[in-house]
Amino acid sequence: MAQRNVPSYGGQAVIEGVMFGGRSVTVTAIRRKNQEIEYFEAPRVEYTWLNRLKKIPFVRGLVGLIEASANGAKHLNFASERYSQESDDEVTEGPSKLTLVLGVAAVGILSFLFGKFVFTLVPVFLAEFLLGKWVPAGIPQNLAEGGFKILLLLGYILAIAQAPLIKRLFQYHGAEHKVINAYESGVELTVQNVQKFSTLHYRCGSSFLIFTVLVGVVIYSLFQYDSLWERVVQRIVLLPVVIGVSYEVLQWTNKLRDIPVLRYLGYPGLWLQKITTREPDDSQVEVAIAAFQKMRERDQAVSNERLMSTG
C-alpha cells in the first residue's frame, strides 16, 4: 500500500512500553503490573540554530541523532525506573541492569555514538590482526572490516535477544512499527486494525545501523592509509561523515519504497529488523496505540495554544 503524505513520526521501544515523538512533545506509555497504562510526557525544546542545522543535508542526520538520544534518555529512564520499582521483590530472578541497558540500546539510539565507536574500531583491529597477512590493504581490507562489523552486530543482538525481557522489548518494537504503518496507511488505530500491519519499517533505527556499515565500506575505500593507527584515526574522523550519509540513504530508501525495483535498496535494514522486532500481543499493541494517540493529542493542544497566543 502506498504511503500517504502525512507527517513522519518516529518512536522507540522502552521497557514494557513505547515512546513516540511529535513536533512539540514526546510521549511514553508503559504497562504497569496492575495492567494500567502510565504516561510520561516531555516537551521538545526548540532552538533556532538547531532547527537550521536540521535542514542541512548530511548534517541533519548527526544533529537529529544527538537530539533524539538526549530526548529518549528521559523516557528510557522513566520506563526503567518504573520497572525497577515493580521488580524490587524479584531482584534475584530479574535481568541485570546491564542487560536492560544493552537491550534498549539495540532498538533505540541510546549510547549510539559510544556503541558506534566500539563497532567501528574493534573490526579494524580484527581485520588487521586476523587477516592482515592474507588480505591486502584498501578495498579488500575494508570489505573484511565491514564483514566483521556485521558479524559483531548480529552476534550482539542475537545474544541479548535470549533474555525474556529483551524479547518483550522487541515485541514492543514491533508494536511501534505496526502503529506507524497503520497510521501512514490511513486506517483507524484499533488493536484489530493495527495487528494486520508489518513489524518492519524502512525508517527504523535498526536499518540505520546496517546502513552505517555498508556506507562506511564505500566511504573508507575512498581514502588510503599507511599504518594501523592512521587507519584508526581515519575511521574516527570520518565517523560523522558516515553517519550523515547513512541518514540520507535511510531517508531515500523510505521515499523509494513504493517503487518496484528501488524498494530493494531498503531490504538490508528490513532483514536486520527481523531480529530486532517480534510480533506483539494485543496488550502491547494497545500500549503503543495509547502512546501514539496521546502524543498526537498533546501535539494538537500545543499547536492550538500557539494559534491562540498569536491570534
Secondary structure as the mmCIF struct_conf table of DSSP 4:
data_model
#
loop_
_struct_conf.conf_type_id
_struct_conf.id
_struct_conf.beg_label_comp_id
_struct_conf.beg_label_asym_id
_struct_conf.beg_label_seq_id
_struct_conf.end_label_comp_id
_struct_conf.end_label_asym_id
_struct_conf.end_label_seq_id
HELX_LH_PP_P HELX_LH_PP_P1 ALA A 2 ARG A 4
BEND BEND1 ASN A 5 ASN A 5
STRN STRN1 GLY A 10 VAL A 14
TURN_TY1_P TURN_TY1_P1 ILE A 15 GLU A 16
STRN STRN2 GLY A 17 GLY A 21
BEND BEND2 ARG A 23 SER A 24
STRN STRN3 VAL A 25 ARG A 31
TURN_TY1_P TURN_TY1_P2 LYS A 33 ASN A 34
BEND BEND3 GLN A 35 GLN A 35
STRN STRN4 ILE A 37 PRO A 43
HELX_LH_PP_P HELX_LH_PP_P2 ARG A 44 GLU A 46
HELX_RH_AL_P HELX_RH_AL_P1 THR A 48 LEU A 53
TURN_TY1_P TURN_TY1_P3 LYS A 54 LYS A 55
BEND BEND4 ILE A 56 ILE A 56
TURN_TY1_P TURN_TY1_P4 PRO A 57 VAL A 59
HELX_RH_AL_P HELX_RH_AL_P2 ARG A 60 GLU A 86
TURN_TY1_P TURN_TY1_P5 SER A 87 SER A 87
HELX_RH_3T_P HELX_RH_3T_P1 ASP A 88 GLU A 90
TURN_TY1_P TURN_TY1_P6 VAL A 91 GLU A 93
BEND BEND5 GLY A 94 GLY A 94
HELX_LH_PP_P HELX_LH_PP_P3 PRO A 95 SER A 96
HELX_RH_AL_P HELX_RH_AL_P3 LYS A 97 VAL A 107
BEND BEND6 GLY A 108 GLY A 108
TURN_TY1_P TURN_TY1_P7 LEU A 110 SER A 111
HELX_RH_AL_P HELX_RH_AL_P4 PHE A 112 LEU A 131
TURN_TY1_P TURN_TY1_P8 GLY A 132 TRP A 134
BEND BEND7 VAL A 135 VAL A 135
TURN_TY1_P TURN_TY1_P9 ALA A 137 GLY A 138
HELX_RH_AL_P HELX_RH_AL_P5 ILE A 139 ILE A 160
TURN_TY1_P TURN_TY1_P10 ALA A 161 GLN A 162
BEND BEND8 ALA A 163 ALA A 163
HELX_RH_AL_P HELX_RH_AL_P6 PRO A 164 SER A 185
TURN_TY1_P TURN_TY1_P11 GLY A 186 GLY A 186
HELX_RH_AL_P HELX_RH_AL_P7 VAL A 191 VAL A 194
TURN_TY1_P TURN_TY1_P12 GLN A 195 LYS A 196
BEND BEND9 PHE A 197 PHE A 197
BEND BEND10 THR A 199 THR A 199
TURN_TY1_P TURN_TY1_P13 TYR A 202 ARG A 203
HELX_RH_AL_P HELX_RH_AL_P8 GLY A 205 TYR A 220
TURN_TY1_P TURN_TY1_P14 SER A 221 LEU A 222
BEND BEND11 PHE A 223 PHE A 223
BEND BEND12 ASP A 226 SER A 227
HELX_RH_AL_P HELX_RH_AL_P9 LEU A 228 LYS A 255
TURN_TY1_P TURN_TY1_P15 LEU A 256 ASP A 258
BEND BEND13 ILE A 259 ILE A 259
TURN_TY1_P TURN_TY1_P16 PRO A 260 VAL A 261
HELX_RH_3T_P HELX_RH_3T_P2 LEU A 262 GLY A 266
HELX_RH_AL_P HELX_RH_AL_P10 TYR A 267 THR A 276
HELX_RH_AL_P HELX_RH_AL_P11 ASP A 282 THR A 310
#
